[in-house]
């Protein structure tokens, strides 16, 4: 009779400080063993099969002064995205109401700024307050913050601030040159000190190595308080951007990244984010098995298309998933 092989596991119970080497060892487990372990961690801390849904809406599009190589909104590149001014409050609230009707519980607003000017925050504060009246959690991504701005947003009732680290610190200069990885950490520190929850993740498939992916997740895990939400984005190759012709990442490597994120960040919500419209339903199901318990819901993500919400509803039904 064939010998039964026990699933390989990696003892995480004694981990007080993660290292890149320990995270890499997780990446190198057989895929089924890794998914099995990640699903166990998910079930320890969350209701299995419950998926939180967020909507993402661009309140100010294009013309950003930063040179992030993945971004459709950078003024440095000839992408299809055109510059638009800050949207009026009524348009933002209409989009938030539609998101709530569709089933989203969090409304995320993004502006293509290096950092907001103080006068810009007047309009943004009104947006936060208006969305809160609709019964939705609020999230903003406005770029880097200056001292005092996080406190203004907290006073307005902001629940989450999104500021992705994108990739591991040593690889960051390959992706962005107009600001540093430390600049991003500084904004996260300001947000945390102001008492706002943190949403921060990364982008995979930008030419980074597995070690870089492990290093990014380790950085989140070793924070004094890890981010409450961790979006894992798959690169969307934007025509006209420097990464337009980047080779596609192996889909199973993406699943591994989700699973390692779940194990290293057991209490964080791990979100399937950009790139989902190109994923098969089978790949998305594997990601949920690997510990993802959130997704961006709606037909667009800022300037790129997202998976169709009707298909999402059908997939939820077929997989027996529920809204968190």
C-alpha positions as semicolon CSV with decimal commas, in nm:
position;residue;x (nm);y (nm);z (nm)
1;X;0,000;0,000;0,000
2;X;0,126;0,353;-0,069
3;X;0,275;0,529;0,229
4;X;0,069;0,819;0,364
5;X;0,266;1,143;0,385
6;X;0,182;1,372;0,672
7;X;0,131;1,736;0,581
8;X;0,439;1,945;0,649
9;X;0,385;2,220;0,902
10;X;0,592;2,508;1,027
11;X;0,565;2,588;1,396
12;X;0,460;2,951;1,430
13;X;0,351;2,936;1,793
14;X;0,694;3,031;1,926
15;X;0,752;3,316;1,682
16;X;0,788;3,651;1,854
17;X;0,993;3,815;1,578
18;X;0,976;3,693;1,222
19;X;1,281;3,671;0,999
20;X;1,295;3,662;0,621
21;X;1,446;3,314;0,643
22;X;1,152;3,180;0,845
23;X;0,905;3,338;0,606
24;X;1,091;3,193;0,309
25;X;1,068;2,850;0,466
26;X;0,690;2,889;0,461
27;X;0,697;2,989;0,093
28;X;0,892;2,670;0,018
29;X;0,644;2,430;0,177
30;X;0,446;2,208;-0,061
31;X;0,153;2,422;-0,173
32;X;-0,121;2,204;-0,024
33;X;0,059;2,195;0,312
34;X;0,098;2,572;0,309
35;X;-0,271;2,628;0,225
36;X;-0,376;2,380;0,493
37;X;-0,173;2,562;0,757
38;X;-0,295;2,905;0,646
39;X;-0,660;2,791;0,654
40;X;-0,607;2,672;1,010
41;X;-0,473;3,013;1,113
42;X;-0,771;3,183;0,948
43;X;-1,016;2,966;1,141
44;X;-0,848;3,050;1,471
45;X;-0,917;3,421;1,430
46;X;-1,202;3,471;1,181
47;X;-1,530;3,315;1,081
48;X;-1,446;3,080;0,793
49;X;-1,610;3,168;0,465
50;X;-1,696;3,525;0,570
51;X;-1,557;3,779;0,323
52;X;-1,545;4,151;0,396
53;X;-1,624;4,366;0,092
54;X;-1,481;4,711;0,026
55;X;-1,543;4,955;-0,258
56;X;-1,270;5,181;-0,398
57;X;-1,345;5,514;-0,564
58;X;-1,113;5,775;-0,716
59;X;-1,193;6,120;-0,581
60;X;-0,906;6,286;-0,770
61;X;-0,754;6,117;-1,072
62;X;-0,423;6,149;-1,259
63;X;-0,142;6,400;-1,268
64;X;0,049;6,258;-0,971
65;X;0,405;6,390;-0,938
66;X;0,543;6,055;-0,816
67;X;0,712;5,811;-1,054
68;X;0,580;5,477;-0,921
69;X;0,650;5,246;-1,215
70;X;0,328;5,048;-1,174
71;X;0,093;5,345;-1,163
72;X;-0,150;5,460;-1,431
73;X;-0,182;5,802;-1,265
74;X;0,181;5,913;-1,269
75;X;0,245;6,230;-1,467
76;X;0,583;6,082;-1,567
77;X;0,428;5,831;-1,809
78;X;0,203;5,843;-2,115
79;X;-0,076;5,619;-1,984
80;X;-0,442;5,626;-2,095
81;X;-0,545;5,803;-1,772
82;X;-0,622;6,174;-1,795
83;X;-0,597;6,427;-1,517
84;X;-0,924;6,512;-1,340
85;X;-0,997;6,755;-1,055
86;X;-1,124;6,662;-0,710
87;X;-1,478;6,528;-0,741
88;X;-1,768;6,716;-0,583
89;X;-1,917;6,588;-0,259
90;X;-2,250;6,484;-0,410
91;X;-2,081;6,259;-0,666
92;X;-1,872;6,090;-0,398
93;X;-2,175;6,029;-0,176
94;X;-2,373;5,889;-0,469
95;X;-2,092;5,640;-0,537
96;X;-2,078;5,547;-0,168
97;X;-2,453;5,487;-0,158
98;X;-2,434;5,264;-0,465
99;X;-2,148;5,069;-0,303
100;X;-2,356;5,018;0,012
101;X;-2,655;4,896;-0,191
102;X;-2,428;4,646;-0,365
103;X;-2,312;4,508;-0,032
104;X;-1,987;4,690;0,047
105;X;-1,926;4,770;0,413
106;X;-1,624;4,996;0,364
107;X;-1,584;5,284;0,119
108;X;-1,227;5,368;0,023
109;X;-1,150;5,703;-0,142
110;X;-0,826;5,759;-0,331
111;X;-0,662;6,078;-0,457
112;X;-0,359;6,093;-0,686
113;X;-0,144;6,325;-0,475
114;X;0,211;6,307;-0,347
115;X;0,059;6,453;-0,033
116;X;-0,257;6,657;0,021
117;X;-0,239;7,030;0,081
118;X;-0,406;7,151;0,399
119;X;-0,676;7,327;0,196
120;X;-0,750;7,001;0,012
121;X;-0,839;6,837;0,340
122;X;-1,142;7,062;0,390
123;X;-1,324;6,889;0,103
124;X;-1,192;6,545;0,200
125;X;-1,307;6,587;0,560
126;X;-1,658;6,662;0,431
127;X;-1,644;6,343;0,223
128;X;-1,545;6,134;0,524
129;X;-1,824;6,278;0,735
130;X;-2,078;6,229;0,457
131;X;-1,983;5,866;0,393
132;X;-1,998;5,794;0,767
133;X;-2,361;5,911;0,773
134;X;-2,439;5,634;0,523
135;X;-2,330;5,374;0,776
136;X;-2,012;5,274;0,594
137;X;-1,660;5,240;0,727
138;X;-1,435;5,502;0,572
139;X;-1,087;5,467;0,425
140;X;-0,864;5,720;0,251
141;X;-0,550;5,696;0,043
142;X;-0,409;6,043;-0,024
143;X;-0,036;5,981;-0,037
144;X;0,210;6,091;0,229
145;X;0,082;6,301;0,519
146;X;0,232;6,602;0,689
147;X;0,228;6,653;1,067
148;X;-0,120;6,733;1,191
149;X;-0,307;6,601;0,889
150;X;-0,370;6,255;1,033
151;X;-0,519;6,417;1,341
152;X;-0,760;6,619;1,124
153;X;-0,873;6,303;0,951
154;X;-0,918;6,125;1,284
155;X;-1,132;6,412;1,411
156;X;-1,348;6,376;1,098
157;X;-1,417;6,014;1,192
158;X;-1,185;5,835;0,947
159;X;-1,164;5,463;1,022
160;X;-0,874;5,349;0,800
161;X;-0,587;5,512;0,614
162;X;-0,436;5,318;0,324
163;X;-0,069;5,363;0,242
164;X;0,089;5,058;0,081
165;X;0,456;4,980;0,130
166;X;0,437;4,823;-0,218
167;X;0,749;4,607;-0,190
168;X;1,041;4,520;0,038
169;X;1,271;4,810;0,128
170;X;1,577;4,691;-0,067
171;X;1,373;4,653;-0,387
172;X;1,181;4,978;-0,346
173;X;1,431;5,198;-0,540
174;X;1,366;4,979;-0,845
175;X;1,002;5,085;-0,836
176;X;0,999;5,445;-0,708
177;X;1,263;5,719;-0,701
178;X;1,066;6,033;-0,605
179;X;1,023;5,926;-0,242
180;X;1,169;5,659;-0,018
181;X;1,044;5,355;0,163
182;X;1,117;5,539;0,488
183;X;0,881;5,819;0,376
184;X;0,601;5,566;0,357
185;X;0,679;5,427;0,700
186;X;0,675;5,780;0,839
187;X;0,319;5,829;0,715
188;X;0,211;5,498;0,867
189;X;0,362;5,606;1,199
190;X;0,165;5,931;1,190
191;X;-0,156;5,746;1,111
192;X;-0,104;5,498;1,394
193;X;-0,020;5,773;1,644
194;X;-0,338;5,957;1,547
195;X;-0,542;5,649;1,637
196;X;-0,652;5,560;1,282
197;X;-0,647;5,197;1,170
198;X;-0,389;5,109;0,906
199;X;-0,452;4,952;0,567
200;X;-0,118;4,869;0,408
201;X;-0,007;4,597;0,172
202;X;0,197;4,539;-0,138
203;X;0,206;4,462;-0,507
204;X;0,344;4,134;-0,636
205;X;0,458;4,057;-0,987
206;X;0,679;4,366;-1,033
207;X;0,993;4,163;-1,096
208;X;1,069;4,113;-0,728
209;X;1,198;3,783;-0,592
210;X;1,034;3,550;-0,345
211;X;1,277;3,682;-0,084
212;X;1,149;4,034;-0,148
213;X;0,791;3,915;-0,102
214;X;0,887;3,741;0,220
215;X;1,069;4,053;0,340
216;X;0,767;4,275;0,284
217;X;0,538;4,047;0,484
218;X;0,796;4,019;0,762
219;X;0,810;4,396;0,786
220;X;0,434;4,410;0,843
221;X;0,442;4,121;1,092
222;X;0,718;4,280;1,300
223;X;0,550;4,618;1,336
224;X;0,457;4,700;1,699
225;X;0,098;4,670;1,581
226;X;0,054;4,512;1,234
227;X;-0,191;4,668;0,987
228;X;-0,554;4,582;1,046
229;X;-0,602;4,540;0,669
230;X;-0,342;4,405;0,427
231;X;-0,431;4,432;0,057
232;X;-0,232;4,200;-0,168
233;X;-0,231;4,344;-0,520
234;X;-0,133;4,159;-0,835
235;X;0,037;4,393;-1,081
236;X;-0,195;4,526;-1,350
237;X;0,036;4,604;-1,642
238;X;-0,061;4,956;-1,752
239;X;0,013;5,052;-2,116
240;X;0,267;5,333;-2,120
241;X;0,405;5,253;-1,775
242;X;0,758;5,111;-1,726
243;X;0,608;4,779;-1,612
244;X;0,374;4,743;-1,909
245;X;0,564;4,441;-2,042
246;X;0,648;4,280;-1,710
247;X;0,632;3,900;-1,723
248;X;0,331;3,759;-1,541
249;X;0,378;3,601;-1,200
250;X;0,306;3,230;-1,159
251;X;-0,050;3,216;-1,019
252;X;0,052;2,963;-0,755
253;X;0,317;3,206;-0,631
254;X;0,039;3,457;-0,576
255;X;-0,153;3,197;-0,373
256;X;0,161;3,128;-0,170
257;X;0,192;3,500;-0,097
258;X;-0,166;3,510;0,032
259;X;-0,103;3,204;0,252
260;X;0,219;3,339;0,402
261;X;0,049;3,673;0,466
262;X;-0,226;3,491;0,655
263;X;0,021;3,298;0,872
264;X;0,243;3,596;0,951
265;X;-0,054;3,830;1,005
266;X;-0,310;3,607;1,177
267;X;-0,536;3,888;1,302
268;X;-0,520;4,109;0,992
269;X;-0,781;4,110;0,719
270;X;-0,603;3,996;0,400
271;X;-0,764;4,146;0,090
272;X;-0,762;4,033;-0,272
273;X;-0,710;4,364;-0,446
274;X;-0,586;4,480;-0,787
275;X;-0,552;4,225;-1,063
276;X;-0,850;4,012;-0,964
277;X;-1,031;4,073;-1,292
278;X;-0,765;3,861;-1,464
279;X;-0,791;3,575;-1,215
280;X;-0,998;3,267;-1,284
281;X;-1,268;3,172;-1,037
282;X;-1,063;2,865;-0,948
283;X;-0,760;3,082;-0,861
284;X;-0,974;3,311;-0,647
285;X;-1,116;3,008;-0,465
286;X;-0,761;2,894;-0,389
287;X;-0,684;3,239;-0,249
288;X;-0,983;3,217;-0,015
289;X;-0,865;2,872;0,094
290;X;-0,520;3,022;0,153
291;X;-0,659;3,279;0,395
292;X;-0,786;3,579;0,202
293;X;-1,098;3,709;0,374
294;X;-1,166;4,039;0,201
295;X;-1,192;4,175;-0,151
296;X;-1,251;4,493;-0,343
297;X;-1,606;4,480;-0,471
298;X;-1,731;4,681;-0,766
299;X;-1,656;4,725;-1,132
300;X;-1,356;4,960;-1,099
301;X;-1,053;5,014;-0,876
302;X;-0,952;5,380;-0,909
303;X;-0,850;5,370;-1,277
304;X;-0,835;4,997;-1,353
305;X;-1,119;4,748;-1,405
306;X;-1,221;4,509;-1,130
307;X;-1,402;4,176;-1,137
308;X;-1,770;4,212;-1,223
309;X;-1,980;4,237;-0,907
310;X;-2,256;4,013;-1,044
311;X;-2,000;3,741;-1,110
312;X;-1,868;3,792;-0,757
313;X;-2,216;3,733;-0,619
314;X;-2,246;3,415;-0,822
315;X;-1,902;3,298;-0,708
316;X;-1,992;3,360;-0,344
317;X;-2,304;3,148;-0,388
318;X;-2,120;2,866;-0,563
319;X;-1,846;2,857;-0,297
320;X;-2,083;2,898;-0,003
321;X;-1,915;3,225;0,105
322;X;-2,094;3,494;0,300
323;X;-2,051;3,867;0,347
324;X;-1,868;3,964;0,666
